[in-house]
Amino acid sequence: MFKIFQKKYFILISLLLVFIFNTMVYASSDGDKNAEVDNQIAEIRTFMEIQAGAVEAYNVMLESFLDEAYIPVYPDNYAGAYVERETLVIQLTDVSDTVTAFYTKLLEEYAPIAFEMVEFSYNELKNIGERFIDIYDVPHISRGVDTKANNYLIELDRNDESSAVRIDVLKELAAENPIYFTIGTKAQKNMLHGGSGISTFSGHFSFGTWGKFINGEIAIITSGHPFTMTGVSASGPYATVRQSSNNMEIGNLAVYRQTTNSYGSYITIAGGVSQYGDWSVVVIDSSLSYLKSNNVLGNSSGSILYPLTGWAYEAPVGTYIFGSGRYTQIYAGRVTYVNRDVLFDNSNYFTLGITCANFMGSLKTQNGDSGGANFYESGNQRIFCGVHVGSDGYNNTFYFSPYIWAYPYFKIN
């Protein structure tokens, strides 16, 4: 009897030791991973400090291009701009003193400015690319101007078996034009599964930040695609927003925009701006003061919170940015394209005016992160520049809707 008990006792102790050892290994692994991510974040913050003046200069320049509806109207000699360390590089088809004097006078107090002469303007590239797509009826999943390359980039669907053959034919057809092609996969909208934060009848997504709606009511900004279900209305279940943790109703949809879908009595106030981006504004119960939060996460474990302290219309190509979702604590990337039209998975329509960024570091966004804030840092300031929309693991890319498209309807506090 004692031997049997002793054997069982020995087995129990052995299993317990294995469990403790494994727990220690996993804990150590998680700690190492968090330390690695936090080191990556610290390194990216260094780059952000260097780029801060150039990003501010870009937004000053962008504001000078805006019409009454907050749509950029680019000069015919303007081709784009990108950030290179502390310098804002402005691409022009004419770099004569007469032309560059405007930009120098406007921006010299903010950051070093450099000019790069290119062959094609932004307007020319957009017209050439879109005309090519229309003439040859090109099936594609994203399109837009590639700023640094000074060409128009068209992306074909990797999951379409005919793309590999079609791309060679298209290259021949476009041989005399500044048009290039690549093959990728459709971006996935990060919604409908997992995460925490806020939710609608259709699934979970993330809180962006708070401010005021166009009529002065307290509101929050988030992504638009969670509201694109059939039957959305002011009184319907898809327009009611709840807190995911306790399912408590916190507010109602005021306005949203995503592809051809829109909703809200205020959607036409700002004219053509409503056709761009993937965003929404939710008016919240004014008595719920704890929802007036502009905090974003500052490290991988979620133990540090920082407030958003400013905003920018858009982050230019080359900008290092962070994102803070309720599912992925913090992630980072660098902007590769602006004003790109993207065909997301399970959608028949392009979402216009999206900013694309390559992931940096090991953390990637997940379902439930849509609507979370994207921002960059400048000294002790954290500058909001958009809301997260989705990601594409094949291209190591995430997508966000720049703040400029929602600006006429929502002002950050």
Secondary structure by P-SEA (a helix, b strand, c coil): caaaaaaaaaaaaaaaaaaaaaaaaaaaaaaaaaaaaaaaaaaaaaaaaaaaaaaaaaaaaaaaacccccccccccccccccccccbbbbbbcccccccaaaaaaacccccbbbbbbbcccaaaaaaaaaaaaaaaccccccccccccccbbbbbbbccccaaaaaaaaaaaaaccccbbbbbbbbbbccccccccccccccbbbbbcbbbbccccccbbbbbcccccccccccccccccccccccccccccccccccccccccccccccccccccccccccccccccccccccccccccccccccccccccccccccccccccccccccccbbbcccbbbbbcccccccccbbbbbbbcccccccccccccccccccccbbbbccccccccccccbbbbbcccccccccccc
